[in-house]
Amino acid sequence: MLTIHAAPLVLPAGADPGLDGPVVDGAVAVDGDRITAVGSYDEVAEGAPGARVRRWPGVLTPGLRQWHPLWLLRHCYHPDPREADELGEQPLWGERLAALGDLTETRWSGSVRRGVQRMLRHGTTAVAAPGARFRDSVVATAVARSGLTVVGTTGAPGTLLGERPDLDPFAEGYDLAGTVHGPLTVGGRADLAVFDVPDESALRERGAATCVATVLAGRLVYRGR
């Protein structure tokens, strides 16, 4: 289905010829898994008659890239909602993870799936791995089923900020250009995210937890409202 995602666009350099920077009344048209138009809402809508329109609060950006998926998925345990009373809702790592003892592969598989969903809730559409592949079969299966793009680690930060990776890709300290997976280009894969903030400065300050929608290969895989 042809869909228009309408919100102010915040685009890093190279997003599309002539569109670098914000587009206040912006929109992205998506047909299947591809972007068919990027620009002002009036121009995009004129070229997509009959399209379904989704209007979002905040700003629309390209999808984000997570540099540390293996750590977050295999060195953190993401509690099941049924475990929330006992374990809380945040990922467990270090001593708290060790206190759980040896986890079965079934339990790890569930944790990994929930971890992937948490990434999607942070606007992530791409995850990095050496050689653009995961050797861990549990992680590889969960990532493949999610549709996340796997990219290489070229350009990855050499050291972490803080004591562990964060589900929020902005935690590395990069600006939007250093955090997005790629530009929004006509003919490119429709990977984008929407954040309930007024501008790029607020997005960097408040982080990806403000995500209200994630579109992965044209599919709305997360909607916060």
C-alpha positions as CSV (number, residue, x, y, z in Angstrom):
1,M,0.0,0.0,0.0
2,L,1.3,3.5,-0.9
3,T,1.7,5.4,2.4
4,I,2.8,8.9,3.2
5,H,4.5,9.5,6.5
6,A,4.0,13.2,7.3
7,A,6.1,15.1,9.9
8,P,8.9,17.7,9.9
9,L,11.9,16.1,8.3
10,V,15.3,16.3,10.0
11,L,17.8,15.0,7.5
12,P,21.6,14.8,7.7
13,A,23.8,15.8,4.9
14,G,23.3,13.6,1.8
15,A,19.7,12.8,2.6
16,D,18.6,13.8,-0.9
17,P,19.7,16.4,-3.4
18,G,18.5,19.8,-2.3
19,L,16.9,18.5,0.9
20,D,19.8,18.6,3.4
21,G,18.5,20.1,6.6
22,P,15.0,20.4,8.0
23,V,11.8,20.4,6.0
24,V,9.1,21.9,8.3
25,D,6.1,20.5,6.5
26,G,7.8,17.3,5.3
27,A,6.7,13.9,4.1
28,V,8.1,10.6,2.9
29,A,6.1,8.4,0.5
30,V,6.6,4.7,0.8
31,D,5.4,1.9,-1.6
32,G,6.2,-1.6,-0.4
33,D,9.7,-1.5,1.0
34,R,10.9,1.5,-1.1
35,I,10.8,5.2,-0.8
36,T,9.1,6.9,-3.7
37,A,9.3,10.5,-2.7
38,V,10.9,12.8,-0.1
39,G,10.2,16.5,0.4
40,S,7.4,18.9,1.3
41,Y,4.1,17.4,2.1
42,D,2.2,19.2,-0.7
43,E,4.7,18.0,-3.3
44,V,4.8,14.4,-2.0
45,A,1.0,14.2,-1.7
46,E,0.5,15.6,-5.2
47,G,2.5,12.8,-6.6
48,A,0.8,10.1,-4.6
49,P,-3.0,10.5,-5.0
50,G,-5.0,8.0,-3.0
51,A,-2.1,7.3,-0.6
52,R,-2.8,6.5,3.0
53,V,-1.5,9.3,5.2
54,R,0.0,8.8,8.6
55,R,0.7,12.1,10.4
56,W,3.2,11.9,13.2
57,P,4.1,14.2,16.1
58,G,7.7,15.4,16.4
59,V,10.3,14.9,13.7
60,L,10.9,12.2,11.1
61,T,14.5,11.0,10.4
62,P,16.3,8.1,8.7
63,G,16.4,4.9,10.9
64,L,19.2,4.7,13.4
65,R,22.2,2.3,13.6
66,Q,23.1,0.3,16.8
67,W,26.9,-0.4,17.1
68,H,26.6,-2.9,19.9
69,P,23.8,-5.4,19.2
70,L,25.7,-8.5,20.2
71,W,26.6,-7.0,23.7
72,L,23.0,-5.8,24.2
73,L,21.5,-9.1,23.1
74,R,23.9,-11.7,24.6
75,H,25.4,-9.9,27.5
76,C,22.1,-8.4,28.8
77,Y,19.0,-10.2,29.8
78,H,15.7,-8.6,28.8
79,P,13.1,-9.6,31.3
80,D,9.7,-11.0,30.2
81,P,6.8,-8.8,31.3
82,R,5.7,-11.7,33.5
83,E,9.0,-11.3,35.4
84,A,8.7,-7.6,35.9
85,D,7.6,-7.9,39.6
86,E,10.7,-9.9,40.4
87,L,13.3,-8.6,37.9
88,G,12.0,-5.2,36.9
89,E,11.7,-4.0,33.3
90,Q,15.2,-2.9,32.5
91,P,17.9,-5.1,30.9
92,L,20.0,-7.0,33.4
93,W,23.8,-7.3,33.0
94,G,26.9,-7.9,35.1
95,E,26.2,-9.1,38.6
96,R,22.4,-9.0,38.2
97,L,22.7,-11.2,35.1
98,A,25.1,-13.6,36.9
99,A,22.6,-13.9,39.7
100,L,20.1,-15.5,37.3
101,G,22.5,-18.5,36.9
102,D,22.8,-20.5,33.8
103,L,20.0,-19.6,31.4
104,T,18.6,-22.2,29.0
105,E,18.7,-21.4,25.2
106,T,14.9,-21.1,25.3
107,R,15.1,-18.4,27.9
108,W,18.0,-16.7,26.1
109,S,16.0,-16.8,22.8
110,G,13.1,-15.1,24.4
111,S,15.4,-12.4,25.9
112,V,17.1,-11.8,22.5
113,R,13.7,-11.4,20.8
114,R,12.6,-8.9,23.4
115,G,16.0,-7.1,23.1
116,V,15.4,-6.7,19.3
117,Q,11.9,-5.3,20.0
118,R,13.5,-2.8,22.5
119,M,15.9,-1.7,19.7
120,L,13.0,-1.1,17.4
121,R,11.4,1.0,20.0
122,H,14.5,3.2,19.9
123,G,14.2,3.9,16.2
124,T,16.9,1.3,15.2
125,T,16.7,-0.1,11.7
126,A,20.3,-1.4,11.3
127,V,22.7,-3.3,13.6
128,A,26.5,-3.7,13.2
129,A,28.5,-6.9,13.3
130,P,32.0,-7.8,12.1
131,G,31.7,-8.9,8.4
132,A,28.0,-7.8,8.5
133,R,27.0,-11.1,10.0
134,F,26.3,-12.7,13.3
135,R,28.0,-16.0,14.3
136,D,25.7,-16.4,17.3
137,S,22.8,-18.4,15.8
138,V,20.2,-17.2,18.3
139,V,21.0,-13.5,17.5
140,A,21.3,-14.2,13.8
141,T,17.9,-15.8,13.7
142,A,16.2,-13.1,15.8
143,V,17.7,-10.3,13.7
144,A,16.9,-12.0,10.4
145,R,13.2,-12.5,11.4
146,S,13.0,-8.8,12.5
147,G,14.1,-7.5,9.2
148,L,16.8,-5.3,10.7
149,T,19.7,-4.6,8.3
150,V,23.0,-6.0,9.3
151,V,26.0,-3.7,8.5
152,G,29.7,-3.9,9.1
153,T,31.6,-2.3,11.9
154,T,33.7,0.1,9.9
155,G,33.6,3.4,11.6
156,A,32.5,2.0,14.9
157,P,33.6,3.9,18.0
158,G,36.8,2.4,19.6
159,T,35.7,2.9,23.2
160,L,32.3,3.1,24.9
161,L,30.9,6.1,26.6
162,G,30.0,4.8,30.1
163,E,30.4,1.3,31.4
164,R,28.2,-0.5,28.9
165,P,26.5,0.0,25.6
166,D,23.0,1.6,25.6
167,L,19.9,0.8,23.7
168,D,19.8,4.5,22.7
169,P,22.2,4.9,19.7
170,F,22.6,8.6,20.6
171,A,24.3,7.5,23.8
172,E,27.6,7.2,21.9
173,G,27.6,11.0,21.6
174,Y,27.2,11.3,17.9
175,D,25.0,13.8,16.1
176,L,22.2,12.7,13.8
177,A,24.5,12.3,10.8
178,G,26.8,10.0,12.9
179,T,23.9,7.9,14.2
180,V,21.6,7.3,11.3
181,H,22.0,4.1,9.2
182,G,21.8,5.9,5.9
183,P,20.0,8.7,4.0
184,L,16.3,8.8,2.9
185,T,16.6,8.6,-0.8
186,V,14.1,7.9,-3.6
187,G,14.4,4.2,-4.5
188,G,16.1,3.4,-1.3
189,R,14.8,1.0,1.4
190,A,12.1,2.6,3.5
191,D,13.8,2.6,7.0
192,L,12.8,5.6,9.0
193,A,11.9,6.7,12.5
194,V,9.8,9.4,14.2
195,F,10.7,11.1,17.5
196,D,8.4,13.2,19.6
197,V,10.8,16.2,19.9
198,P,10.7,19.6,18.2
199,D,14.1,19.5,16.5
200,E,17.5,17.8,16.1
201,S,19.0,19.5,19.2
202,A,16.2,18.2,21.4
203,L,16.6,14.7,19.8
204,R,20.2,14.6,20.8
205,E,19.4,15.9,24.3
206,R,16.5,13.6,25.0
207,G,17.6,10.6,23.0
208,A,16.0,7.8,21.1
209,A,13.6,6.9,23.9
210,T,11.4,9.6,22.5
211,C,10.7,7.3,19.5
212,V,7.0,7.1,18.6
213,A,7.3,5.1,15.4
214,T,9.8,2.9,13.5
215,V,9.3,1.9,9.9
216,L,11.4,-1.0,8.7
217,A,11.5,-1.8,5.0
218,G,8.1,0.0,4.7
219,R,6.6,-1.9,7.6
220,L,5.4,-0.1,10.7
221,V,7.1,-2.3,13.3
222,Y,6.8,0.0,16.3
223,R,4.1,2.5,17.2
224,G,4.2,4.2,20.5
225,R,0.9,6.1,20.2
